[in-house]
Amino acid sequence: MELFDNLALGFSVAFTLQNLLYAFVGCLLGTLIGVLPGIGPLATIAMLLPVTYGLEPVAALIMLAGIYYGAQYGGSTTAILVNLPGESSSVVTVIDGYQMARKGRAGPALAAAGLGSFFAGCVGTLVLAAFAPPLTEVALSFGPSEYFALMVLGLIGAVVLASGSLLKALSMIVLGLLVGLIGTDVNSGVARFSFDIPELTDGISFVVIAMGIFGYGEIISNLSHDESTRQVFTGKVHGLMPTKEDFKRMAPAVMRGTALGSVLGILPGGGALLSSFAAYTIEKKTKLKPGEVPFGQGNIRGVAAPEAANNAGSQTSFIPLLTLGIPPNAVMALMVGAMTIHNIQPGPQVMTSNPELFWGLIASMWIGNLMLVVLNLPLIGVWVKLLSVPYRWLFPAILMFCAIGVYSTNNNSFDIWMVAVFGLIGYSFIKLGCEPAPLLLGLILGPMMEEYLRRALLISRGDWSVFVTRPISASLLAAATLLLVIVLLPSIKKKREEAFVEE
């Protein structure tokens, strides 16, 4: 009964005119960002963080959350119509979605993605509402050593579940931790690694790094490709509703994708991307029924399952953020920044000290998922038109918004130069095949890890055994070590690499 009382409180907060408006704006922006290839939710949330300064904390987080799960919806539109994933988690949707569009079945493919996403989003939000309170109770028993061990496990998990090379993912984490050291020492108040540059005494803002690496870096990468390679959808979208046979085939696939996404979304570094790859792999291993189109040639299950998985994953990734204060992926790391801006300490205290924000955010996700279905299916014609806009007209506007956004954070032109520098670094990461998301996780978790490590050692008077004598921290560190050992086994390593390859 307590859960229903809490949800009633959440809906009373979410149903105010202001919060409904910001949920709508977030969903609309998220869909738009998902549709436009090369601009992900990371860059958008980074750009819009300064805009949220003047908003109420609940409204700000509702809008930013709407952008995140809205982008998961929008990415499927481009993947199906233009053979370009608007979002990294829509990479596998391209395989069968585009083939369906080429066969004149773009409508059913888009409907399968939209309806699958709506169902998964609702289930993911229900999982979040059910599991968050008990996890919060557990988190209240955590001390500095437990939090340090949990963050170590989170970073190891981010390395293990990142796509691509393990060594590159580990390098990105370490680089993020090193960048996080720049600024003022937590205990002594002495500036370190600032090279006598006054602007670096407060450290490098995560907004600057996120905007540079994920915003400018992606733009430079897109501009490096010839414009003639950019495909434009020239066909028409007829008949949105899938057939009765389509529904029979996609329903079990949506269920499987939702279950998988709900679990994987909680894991650090996994979230929506890993969920969609894993869901597609499972569908391919499920036996084809008589008369069913093979995978890679326009099978509706190849669209419904990954889209359901990535939306369920994006909803449940809020669980570790809201209960433990630990961001499981780069977007959640930016949400930590948004909460900090509004003087809210992410973690178990949020639910007890600010229940309106906690339950209001959860309730807004149900409303947001409904808004996305209503928005996406009727506006498909608008998104098709938008995809025909030449990129040379889009990128100057994106650059301008980035520059205005980062300048307004501190009213400092130094930050604009820093964004440009990190844009070049982000482009070099793309060329080297390094996934930059673990870097942002390292940057956010690094200072927190250092603080908890030093606090634990202060309490224990320098006794390092505090991390292994306390049961919870010892268990978490053992789990991190075991995870690292398992993933380094040759057979597991090979399977891990295969999981992220789309045929």
N, C-alpha and C positions, 0 to 999 in steps of 0.2 A: 504493500500500500504506500510505503514511503516513496517508492519510485514514481508512482502516479502523482503524488503530491508535489514532488520535485519537478516533474514534467509540466504540471499545471502552472507552477511558478514560472518555468521557462517559457511556456507559450504566452503567458500574460506579459512577459518582457518582450518577446519576439513580435507579438501582434500590435505593438505600438506603431503609429504611422511612420515615425522616423526610422525605426529598425527595419520595417518592411521595405521602405525606400532604399536603404543601404544594402539590404539583402538582394534587392532587384538590381541595383547598380553593380554590385559585386558579380552576380550571375551573368549579367549582360556583358560586362568587361571581360570576365573569365572566358565566356564563349567566344567573344571577339578575338581575344588573345590566342585561344586554342585554335581558331580557324586560320589565323595568319601564321604561316610557317616561319620559324626562326625567332619568335618572341614567346618565351615560356612564362609560366606563372611566377617563376623566380624573379625575372627582370621586372615584371609588372608590379609585383608586390614591393620590390625594392624601390621602384619609381614612385609608387603611391604612398609609401610610408610617411613622407613629410606631409602629405595631404591629411593624414589621420591625426595630426597633432591637435587640431582644433575640435576634433570629434569626441563624443563620449566614448569611453573604453569599449562598452558593449557594441556600439554601432561600428566602431573601427574594426574590431575583430570579426564581426558578422560580415562586413564588406570584404575583408581580406580572405576569410574562409570561403566566401562565395566565389572569389576570383580563382581560388585553388581548385575547388571541385568543378567549377564552371569550365575551366581550361581542359579538364579531363573529358568533358562532353564535347567541347568545340574541336578538340584535336581529331576526333573521329570523322568530322565532316570533311576536312581537308584530305584525310587519309583515304576516304572512300571516293570522293569526287575527283581529286587531282593526283592521287598516288604520292602525296607528300604528307608525312605525319606532322601535324601542327604541334604535337606534343610528343616527347620521347616515349611515353607510355602507350602511344597509338601506333608505334612502329609495326607491331604484328597485325594490327587491324588492316593495314595497307594490303597485305598478302591476298586475302579473300574479298575484302571490301571493294577494292578497285576493280577486281575481276567481275564482281556483281554489277558494278556501275557500267562497265564496258558491255555487259550483256543486257543493258536496259533495266536493271533491277536496283538502281541507286536508291529509289524510294524505300523498298523493303529493307535494304541494308542500313539506311539511316534510321529507320524506325526501330530495327532490331537493336542498334547501338543505343538509341535514346531510351527505349523501354527497358532494356537490360540494365542500363546505367541507373535509371530511376529506381528499379526494384533493388539493385545492389546498394545504392546510396541509402535507401530507407532502412535496409537490414543492417548496414554498417553503422548507421546512426543509432539503431536500437541496441546493437552490441556495445557501442560507446556508452550509452545511457545506463546499460545494465552492469558493465564491468568497471566503470570509472569509480563509483563509490567504494566498493570493497578494496580496490587497488590503492585508493587514497588512504584508507585505514592502515594498510600495510606500510605505506610510505611514511606515515607519521612516526613509525618506530625506527626510521633510518637516522643514523648519525653521520658525521663527516666521512668516516672510513667506508660506510656502506655506499654513500653517494659517489665517492671516488671510484670504488670497485664497479659500481653500476655504469659509470661513464667510460671506464676502461672496456667493459663488456660492450657498450654501445659503439665505441670506435672500432673495436675488433669486428663486431657485426657489420658495421658499415664497410669495412675492408672486404670481408668475406662475401657480402651480398652485392657489392658494386660490380657492374658489368665490366668486362675487359680484364686486363692483367692485374694479378694480385699485387705485384711489385709496384705498379703505377698507382694503384689505389692506396697502398701503404705510404708511398711517397707524398701523395696529395694530403693525406691525414697529417703526416709529420710536418709538411710545409704549412698547413693550417695552424698547427700547434705552435710553430715557430713565429708565424706572423702574429698570433695571439699574444706572444710575449712582449711585443713592442708596446711601449707606453710607460705608465707609472707602476712601480712595484706595489703589490697589494698591501704588504705589511709595513715596509719602510717608507713608502711614499717617494722613493728616489726614481727619477726617470732612467729607463734602460733601453738600449738599442734604438734610441731616437736620433742618434748622430747629430745632436745639438740643433735639430730642426724643431722649433717651438710647436709647430702644428702636430708633431708626432708624439708629444708628451701625453696626450690622451689616448694614444693608440690609433690604429687605422680603423675607421668605421666599417662595420660589416655591410652597411648600405653601399658604401663606395666600392667595396670589393665585389659584392653581389652584382651591382649594376655594371661594373667594368667587365667582369669575367662572363657573366651570363647575358648581359644586354649588349654592350659594345662588341664583345668577343664574337657573339653570334652574328651581329650585323656585318662585321669585317669578313667573317667566314662566308656569309651569303653573297656579299659583294665580290668575293674572289671567284664565284662561279659565273659562267656566261649566262646572260639573261634569257637566251634562247632555250636553255635547258629547263626553264621554269614552265611547267605545264599549266594550261588553263582549261577548265572544264567548259566544253562547248555544247554538250548535250542538254537535254531537258530531263527534269525529274518528274516521272509519271507515277501515279498510284502509290501512296505512301504505305498503306497497310500491307503487312506480310500475309501470305495465304494461310489457310488452316494447317496445311502440311508444314509450312515454315514455323508456325507456333509450336507444333508438336516436336519439332527437331530442336528449336532454340530454347524451349523451357528448361529441359534438364541441363543444357550447357550453361544457361544463366545461373541456375542453382549451384552448379559445380564452381563456376567462376566466382560467385558471391562468397561461397564458403572459403575458397582459397584466398581471395583478396582480403577477407575479414581477418584471417590469421596472419598473413604475410605483411599486412599494413602495419601491424604493431611492431614488427621486427625493425631494428635500426638499419637504415640504409636500403631496406627493401622497398616497402611501400608499393606505389602504383606500378612502377616500371617492372619490377620482378614479378608482381602478381600477374600482369598481362602476358608476359613470356611463359610463365609456368602454366597458366590457364590454357594457352594455345597448344603447348606441348602435350598436356593431358587430353585435350580434344582430339589431337592427331593420333593419339594412342588408343582412343575409343573407337571401336569397330564401326565402320560405315554401314548404314542400313541400305536395303535394296532400293535402287533408284536415286540414291543420294549423290550429290555432286562431290567429286574428290576435293580434298583440301588443296588450296593453291589455285583452284579454278572457279571459286565463287561459292564456297560452302558457307551458309548463313551462321553455322555454329562457330566458324572462325572469326566472325565479327562479334556475335553476342557474348561469347565467353570472355575474351580479353577485355571488352568494354565493361562488362559487369565486374570483373576482377579489379580493374584499375580504379573504378569508382568506389568499390567497397574498401579497397586499400587506402584510398585518399581519406575516407571518413574515419577508419579505425586508427590511422596514424596520429590522430588527435589524442588517443588514450595515453601514451607515455608522456606527451607534452602537458596535458591537463592534470595528470595524477602525480607524475614524478618530477615534472619540470625538465625532462630530458627530451630534446628534439630528435625524432627518429630519422628525419631526412632534412635536406637543405631548406625546403619550404617551411617546415616546422621551426627550423632555426631562425628564419626571418620572423615567424610568429612570436618567438621568444623575444626578439628585438622589439616588436610592436607592443608586447605586454610591458616590457621594461620601460619603454617611452612613456607609458601611461601609469608608471609607478606601481605596476602589479608584478609581484614576484611569482613566476611560474612554479608550480609544484602543488603538493597536497593542501597547502593553506588556501588555495584559490577557492576550493569548494566550500570551506567553512567560513572564510572571511568575506568572500564575494560570491554568494550563491546565485545572485541575479545574473552575473556575468557568465558563470559556469553553465547553468541550466538554460539561460537565454541563448547562448551560443549553440548548444545542442539542439534546442527546439528550432532555431533558425535554419538548421541543416535540413530538416524535413520540409520546411516551407521553401527553402532554396531548391531542393531537388524537384519539387512540384513546379516551381517557376521555370526551371530549366527545360522540362518536358514541354510546357506551354510555349516557351520562347523558341526552342530549337526547331521543332517540326514545322510550325507555320513560317518561320523566317529563313527556311532553307534557300529560297530564291534570292534573298538579300545576301546571304553568305556566298552564293555562287557568283553574284555580281562583284562582291568585294574581292574575290579571288582573282578577278581579271584586272585589278588595279596594278600597274607596273610597280615593281619594288623600288625603282629610282625615285618614285614620289612618296613612298611610305617611309624609307629610312631617314630622310632629313627630319621629318616630324618626330620620329622615335628618338633620334639623337637630341633634338631640342628639348623634349619632355624630360629625358634623362638628365640633361645639364641643369634645367630649371629645378628639378626635384632634388638633385644632390646639392645644389647651391643653397637652396632654401633650408636644408637640414641645419647647417652651421653658419650660413651667410659668409662662406669662405671660398674664394676662388681656387685655393690650393686643392680642395676636394675634387674640383673639375679636372685638374691636371692628373690627380691620382686615379680618377676613373679612366682617363685616357690611357695611362700606363697599364692599369689592370686589364683594360680592353685588349691591348697588344699581348699581354701575358695570357689572357683567355683564348685569344686566337692561336697562340703557340701551343696551348694545351690541346686544342682541337686538332691541329696539324700533327701533334705527337701522339694522338689517340689516348690522351689522359682524360678521365672523367673528372670534372672539377667539383662535383657536388661534395665528395668527402672533404675537400679543402674547407668549405664553408662550415661543415660540421666540426672539423678540428678547430677552426677559428672561434666558434661559439662555445664549444665545450672546453677548450684549452684553459682560458682564465678561470672557469668554474672548477675544473679539475685541480688546478694549482691551488686555488683557495681552499678546497676541501682537503687536499693532501697536507697542506701546511697547518690547517686547523686540527686535523687528526693527530699530526705529529706534536703539535703544541700541547694538546690535551694529554697525550701519552708520554710527554716529556722526551720526545725523540726516539721512542721505542717503535721500530718498524714492524714488530710482530703484531701490532694492533690490527693490521689488515688480515692476518690469518688466524688470530685467536677469537675474533668476533665471528660467529657462525654465518651470518648473512653475507658479510664482505668476503669471507673465505670461500663461500659457495659461488658467489658471483665471479671472483677471480679464477676459480677452478673451471667454471663454465667457459670463461673467455679463453683460457689456456687450451681446454679440450677442443673448442671450436676452431682455434688456430691450427692445432695438431691435425684434426680431422680433415680440414680443407687443404692441408699441404700433402695429404696422401695422394699419390699419382692418379689412382682411379677416380677419386672424388674431384681432383683438380681438372681432369679431362672432361668429366660430366658437367662440371660447373661452367667450363668454357663453351661446351655444346649448347647449354641451356639458353645462352644469350645470342645464339646465331639464328637469324631468321632466314629461311630458305627462299 
